[in-house]
Amino acid sequence: MVNKMKYKNIEKRHTDSSNWINVKDRLPEDDNFVLVYNSEDKEIIIANYRGNNAWDSYVYGWLPDNAVTHWQPLPKSPEVEE
């Protein structure tokens, strides 16, 4: 079982309110993980855009039609020395 609170806390820390893109203006490329605003549950989650306004997430599985209103790219991964 996925710990929903763990993911919510991670996602909130990496969200910049100025970077939100309205899905009416533009959608991400297909099969691309992004941060999304789930308007049904009023929360920010990571979801994969599958095309044709279809979104799925690790936390909720497939999201209902029109649940996602805004999205933004995930932050870049940190550089790690090996």
C-alpha positions, 0 to 999 in steps of 0.5 A, spaced: 500 500 500 502 506 498 503 511 503 499 517 500 501 522 506 508 521 504 507 522 497 503 528 498 508 531 502 514 530 497 509 533 492 507 539 496 515 541 497 516 541 489 511 545 487 512 552 484 505 556 484 507 560 478 509 554 473 502 551 473 499 550 466 492 549 465 490 543 461 486 547 456 492 551 454 497 545 453 498 538 455 504 534 456 507 529 452 504 522 452 507 517 457 510 523 461 510 523 469 508 530 471 505 534 477 498 535 477 492 538 481 487 533 482 481 538 482 476 532 485 480 531 491 483 538 491 491 535 492 497 535 488 499 528 485 504 525 480 501 522 474 502 520 468 499 523 462 496 517 457 493 522 451 486 523 450 485 527 457 487 520 460 491 520 467 493 515 471 497 515 478 501 511 483 496 513 488 489 513 485 490 509 479 486 512 473 483 519 474 476 521 473 475 525 466 476 532 467 479 531 474 486 534 472 485 541 471 493 544 471 500 540 471 507 542 471 513 538 469 517 534 475 523 538 478 530 535 475 533 530 479 539 532 483 546 530 481 549 525 485 557 523 485 558 516 484 
